[in-house]
């Protein structure tokens, strides 16, 4: 699934646009096309099982 996209909401409270960026953007900054805000894309992949269960 190399072509999967990262979807996130622009953190600008007046914009809130939905951004779709490629996986290759992880750890980089992108610009929102609607408001121009610079957004840092998280570097790590999201946890795929919700993490470990606490005992």
LUMKOL-820099 format. One record per residue (C-alpha): x, y, z. Coordinates in steps of 0.05 Angstrom, whole numbers, padded with zeros to 5 digits, always signed. Example, Ala and Ser with C-alpha at 12.3 -4.5 7.8 and 13.67 -1.06 7.14 Angstrom:
REM residues 2
+00246-00090+00156/+00273-00021+00143/
//
This chain:
REM residues 55
+00000+00000+00000/+00055+00048-00021/+00006+00098-00051/-00035+00108+00013/-00050+00180+00032/-00048+00213+00100/-00111+00252+00114/-00113+00306+00166/-00150+00370+00183/-00116+00438+00177/-00103+00462+00248/-00123+00534+00230/-00189+00544+00266/-00215+00589+00211/-00198+00539+00156/-00207+00466+00179/-00195+00441+00108/-00183+00366+00098/-00113+00354+00072/-00091+00292+00035/-00016+00283+00031/+00027+00224+00007/+00062+00178+00057/+00128+00206+00032/+00110+00273+00066/+00120+00242+00136/+00167+00285+00178/+00162+00344+00129/+00124+00409+00128/+00068+00421+00078/+00026+00482+00063/-00050+00483+00066/-00076+00502-00004/-00136+00539+00026/-00105+00584+00079/-00030+00578+00068/-00014+00553+00138/+00050+00512+00144/+00035+00444+00176/+00085+00392+00202/+00065+00321+00182/+00081+00272+00239/+00140+00226+00224/+00116+00161+00256/+00064+00114+00228/+00000+00109+00270/-00007+00049+00315/-00044-00006+00277/-00077-00042+00334/-00089+00012+00385/-00026-00007+00422/-00014-00060+00475/-00065-00078+00527/-00049-00059+00598/-00046-00118+00646/
//
